[in-house]
Amino acid sequence: MTNDELRIGMICPPDHEMFGGVAERLRKRGHAVEFLEPGVELPTDRLDALDLLVNKKVRWESLHALEYA
């Protein structure tokens, strides 16, 4: 990973119409993008590995992850 590369987590399906395109553009700019399954409690060690976390829809599990991040 370079100093400019961010590790970005997206809480949404990888085939999401909007976020899929956003992820592709971010990857072209050299960032690592990981899709995280919505509606699932995310382990803190997985969140700790990210620089940025975004989500599409507010769910309790996503709220906890965003609060932790």
C-alpha positions in Angstrom: 0.0 0.0 0.0 1.3 3.5 -0.8 0.9 6.5 1.4 -1.9 7.8 -0.9 -3.8 4.5 -1.0 -6.8 4.3 1.3 -8.5 1.1 2.4 -12.2 1.8 1.9 -15.1 -0.4 3.2 -18.5 -0.1 1.6 -21.5 -1.7 3.4 -23.6 -2.7 0.4 -23.7 -5.5 -2.2 -20.8 -5.5 -4.7 -23.3 -5.3 -7.6 -25.0 -2.1 -6.3 -25.7 0.1 -9.2 -24.2 3.3 -7.8 -21.6 2.1 -5.3 -20.3 -0.4 -7.8 -19.3 2.4 -10.1 -17.9 4.5 -7.3 -15.7 1.5 -6.2 -14.4 1.0 -9.7 -13.4 4.7 -9.9 -11.7 4.5 -6.5 -9.8 1.4 -7.5 -8.6 3.2 -10.7 -7.2 5.9 -8.5 -5.2 3.3 -6.5 -7.4 2.7 -3.5 -8.4 -0.7 -2.1 -12.1 -1.1 -1.9 -13.8 -3.9 0.1 -17.5 -4.6 0.0 -19.0 -5.6 3.4 -22.2 -7.5 3.7 -25.1 -5.4 4.8 -27.2 -6.5 7.8 -24.3 -8.4 9.4 -22.4 -7.4 12.6 -18.9 -6.5 11.5 -16.0 -7.6 13.6 -13.9 -4.7 14.9 -10.6 -6.2 13.6 -12.1 -6.0 10.1 -13.1 -2.4 10.7 -9.7 -1.6 12.2 -8.1 -2.5 8.8 -10.0 0.3 7.0 -9.3 4.0 6.6 -12.8 4.9 5.6 -16.2 3.3 6.0 -19.3 4.2 4.0 -22.8 2.6 3.8 -25.8 2.8 1.7 -28.6 2.1 4.1 -28.8 2.6 7.8 -29.3 -0.7 9.7 -28.5 -1.4 13.3 -25.4 -3.4 12.3 -24.2 -0.6 10.0 -24.8 2.0 12.7 -22.7 0.0 15.2 -19.9 -0.3 12.6 -20.0 3.4 11.8 -20.1 4.3 15.4 -17.0 2.2 16.1 -15.2 3.5 13.1 
